[in-house]
Amino acid sequence: MTDFPIDPATSQPVRYWHKLDKDRIQCDLCPRFCKLHDGQRGLCFVRGRIGETMVLTTYGRSSGFCVDPIEKKPLNHFLPGTPIFSFGTAGCNLACKYCQNWDISKSREFDTLADQATPEMIARAAKQHGCRSVAYTYNDPVIFHEYAIDVAKACRELDIKSVAVTAGYVCPEPRAEFYQYMDAANVDLKSFTEDFYHKLTGGHLQPVLDTLMYIKHETNVWLEITTLLIPGHNDSDRELYELSQWVHDKLGPDVPLHFSAFHPDYKMRDIPATPPATLDRARRIAMENGLRYVYTGNIHDKTGGSTYCHQCGTTLIGRDWYILSEWNLTDAGHCKKCGTACAGVFDGPPGDWGAKRLPVRLHHTPVV
């Protein structure tokens, strides 16, 4: 908890809290259950208490907007090749010692929130830039729950999809509300041990597994999973076997699993970068456990980045980094050679956005 000042003029009241006792209220958005006195912020830093209510301090404010390839999220089976309008805010409800976006997720300087935009402005900007979807990313949309939902509602009015890039650390009731408005998600399954979650993230494993099960079995949201492999911490054969076996048995063989390379950052600069051989080994173990779509990320690996027909082995989508090099799917997403369906959300021919990254500034005109 922190007593960093909260400005009522830039804060918005939120749900998912209750009165704990005469001095404290409890935030019920995520399993941290922060207990706050008046004027305090939760660990996420962006949700806090003013008087007798909880507020969100980052509604309508972003750390920046950018048009990215959708494969960068990463999503390999959701509207491949198309551009996605991406934004985030500041703060995070986990405390990962190796955070790769720590300058945003751990920010205490609200000067990083340089761009202001209403939900309608974001939806219109996405449409104007030819994006079929908007990504809530860079930091976790769980903590800007209300803003993300309002943006998603505005996007639906313009037939634009919503994509959550998240660690999945959220309580059941807000989770159910949030995923009513999402069309796809990439969930970061950071490890498959409670010890890792406790020591390196300050969180717990089970709520993330619960979120994965909920998305897969209780919603129509397209789901992909990413695990960042950190040498010596979550890359043993045993853990990789158990993780991929759980995904296969509990979520099914068609859920894409991405193994990404770690690079030294934040509080773990003494750990070496993940060797490509580790990613290859992880991919092999997961495929031996029956997963059909397993990828390597954060390295140049055309084989590990491409999609193959699980029936005949044809390269369905060739990828060279974020550039689609081959396309052997029908418009409906079936293998052109054998007709087997490829799991995913495919709608006509692929996009041709490629690897471009386009920063965007939105100009906000205050209402006088």
N, C-alpha and C positions, 0 to 999 in steps of 0.2 A: 504494500500500500504506500501511497505517496500523498503529500499535502501540496503538491504543485498547484498553484491557483487555477480555479475554473472560472471562466468568463461566462456569466449567464446569458449575455447577449449573443454569443455564438454557440450556445448549447441547445439541444433539443431533448425534451423528456422522452423516456423510453419505457418499454414494458420489461417483463422478466426480472422482477426483484420482489422482495417482500420484507416487511418489518421483522427484524430478528429479536430485538429487545428495545428498551427505551432509548438506548444510545446508538444502536447500529442497525443498518439495513443490509441485506444480503443480495448480491447480484446472482441471478439464476440463469444467466445466458449460457455459461460454460461450466464445466466441472471443477473450475477453480473455486467457485462459490466465494468470491471476495466479500469480506465483511467490512463495511465502511462506516466511519464516523462522518459527520458533516464536513464537506470540503475535501474529502479524500478521493483519490482515483484508485481504480483497480490495477492489477498487474498489467493489464493491456494498455493502460495509461489514457485511453480515450473514452472510457466510461467511468463516471464518477457520481458523487452525491452532492447535490445542492439542497439544503434544507431537508425536506421529507420526501425527496424523489431522486431517481436515477436519471442521468442525462448522458447523451452522446455528444462529445465535443468536436467531432469531425464531420458532422452531417454537411454535405454540400461542398466539402473541401478535399482536394486530391493532391497526391504527391506528383501527379503528372499523367498525361494521356499519350498513348502511342498506338499506332496501327502496327500489329505484328502478324507474322504467319501463325496460323492456328496450331501448327505443329510445335511451336515454341512453348506451349502451355504446360506440358505437352499433351496434345490430343491427336492421335493418328487415325482415328476412325470416326471423326465427326467433321463433316463438310471439308474433306481434305483440300489443301491448296488455297483455301480462302483466307482473306484478311480478317483479323479480329481486332476490335477496338478495345484496348486494355487500359485499366486504371486501378489505382489503389489509394489508400489513405496513409495513415501512420499508425504505429503501434502493433502489438501482437499479444495473444493470450497464452503463448508458450514462451519459454526462455531458452531456446536452443543455443548451446554454446558454440555451434558451428554455423550459425545462420549466414546464408549466402546473400541475403538482402538486409543485413543488419542496419545499414544506414537509413532504411525506411522503416523496417519493423520495430527497431529499437529507438526510433527518433523521439527525442524530448524537445526538439526544436521545431516549433510549428511553422517556422519560416520555410520548411520543406514542403508545406502544403501551399504551393504557389498558385495552384489553379482552383477556381471556384466554378461550380456548375450545378444547375438544377438537374434533376433526373431527365426532364424533357430536353434540355440542352445536350446531354450526353447521347440520348437516343437519336436526336436529329443529326448530331455530328457523326455518329456511326453510320447512319443512312447516307449522309453526304459523301463519306469516304468509301462507300461501296462495301461496307462490312455487313456480313450476314449475322454476326454475333458480337456480343460484348463480353469481355472477360473481367471478372472481379479478382484481381491478382496483385502481385508485388508484395502485399501483406494479406493477412487472412480476412476474407469478407465476413466471417463470423462476427468480428468485433464491430464492423459497421453495418450490422444486420438490417437496420431500418432503412438506411440509405441504399443499400444494395437491393432490397426488395422494391423500393420505390423506383429505382432505375430500371429494374426488370419489368415492372408494370408498364412504365413508359415505353420500353423497348417492344413489348408485346403489341402495343398499339400500332407500331410500325413494322410488325412482322420480323423483328430482330430477336435472335435467340440469346439466351444468357448462359454463361459458363462460369462456374465457381472453381477457383484454384485454391484449395483449402487443406488444412491439416485435419479437418474433421472433428475438432475438439469442441463439441457443442452438446447442450442438453437436449433431451427428447422433444419437449414442446416447441422451443424455437427452431429446432432442426426441422420439424414437420412443417412449420410455417415457411421457412426459408426455401425448402426444396419444392414447394408448390410452384415457385416462380423460376426455378432453374431448369435448363434443358440438357445440360451436360456438366460433369464435374471431373476434375482430376484431384484425387485425394492423396495426400502425402502420407504413406504408411512408413514411418521413419525407421522402424525396426520391428522385430517380432518378439522382443523381450521387455518385460516390465522394468528390468534393471536399467536398460538403455533409456527408456522414457523418463524414469525417475531421475537418473543422474545427469542426463544430457539435455533434457527438454523441460524438466520441472513438471511434467504431466504424467499421464497414465495411458497404458495401451488399450485397455478394454473399451473406453468410450469411443476410440477411433474404430475399433472393430465393429462396435455397435452401429456407428454411422455408416460404415461400408455395407453392413447387412441391411440397414434401413434403405439406403439408396437403391441397392440392387433388387430387393424383394418387395419394397413398399411403394416405389415410385416408378415413373417411366423415364427418369433421368439417365442419359447415357453416362456410363462410369468407366474411367480409366484410373490406374494407380501408379504412383511413382515412389520408388525407394532410392534414396541417396545412399550409396555404399561408402562407408568410412572405414579405411583400413584399420583392422584390429578391434573394431567396435561392433559392426553388424554384418560382417562379410564372411563368416565361417560357413563351411558347407552345411553344417547342421541347421543353422538358422535360415539359410537360404532355402533349404529343403522344406523346413517346417512352414516358412512363410508362403512359399509357392504352393505347397500342399493345401494349406488353409484356403488360399484364394481359389484353388481348383474345387475343393470340396464344399466350401461355404458359399462361394459366389458364382462358380461355374467356369468352364474352360475358355469361354469367349471374352472374359474381361481382360483387356490389354494391361500388361504389366511392364513398366519402364524402370530399368536400373540405370541410375545416373551417376556420373563420376563426381566425387567430392574434390574441391580444391581448398587449400588452407585459407581459413578466414576467421574473422571475429576473435573468439577466445580459443580457437584450436588451430593456431598457425604452426604449431609444432608437428602436426600430423601430415604425412606426405599425401600428395594427390593420389587418387585411385588409379592403379595400373589398368590399362585396357584389358589385360588378361583376367582381372577380377570380374569385369563386366561380362566378358565372354563366358566365364565359368558360371556366373549367376544365371545368365540366359540359358545355358545348356541345362542346368539343374531344373529350372522352371519348366522348360520344354519337356524334359524327361518326366516331370510330374503331370504332364498332360495339358499345360497351358498352350493355347494355339497362337497367341500373339504376344511375343516377348521382345522388348526393345532395349537397346543400349542408348544412353544419352550423355551429352556434354563431351563427347568425343566424336571424331570423324570415323564412322563405321557404316559403310553403305549396306553391308550385310545385316548388321544389327539394327539398322534403322528402317529397313524395308519390310513390307507386309507380304506374306506368302499364303497361298491357298493351302488349307490344312488337309485337303483331300488329294490334290494332284501335285502340289509343290510349286505351281506356277507363281512367278513374281507378280503379285497383284498391284502393288504400289511400290515402285522403286524410289528411294529417297537418298539424296546426296546432301547432307545437312538438312536444310529446310526446303530444298528444291525437289520437286517431283520429277523423276527422270523416266519412269515407266508408269503406264496405266493400263491394266488389263482387267478392268471391271466394267460390267454393263452399267447403265445409268441407275439401275435398281440395286447395284452392289453385289452382283454375282460374277464368279470367275468366268471369263470369256471362253476358257478352254473346256472346263468340265461342268459349268453351271452351278457349282456349289456356292451358297450364299456366304459372303464375308460379313461377320458381325459388325454393326456400326450404323451410322446415320449418313446415308449417301443420297444425294438429291441431284441427279443429272451429272454432267461431266465435271471433272475436278476444276478447282480454281487455278489461276496462274499467278498468284501473288508472289511466289518464290520466297526468297530470304530477306526481302526488303523490311526495313524498320523505319517508320515514319513518325517522328514526334509531332504532337498536335497541341496547340494552345487554344483554349476556349476563352472567349472574351465575355465576361459576366457584367451586365449592366444592372446595378442595384436599383430596386424600386424605391422611388422617392416618396 
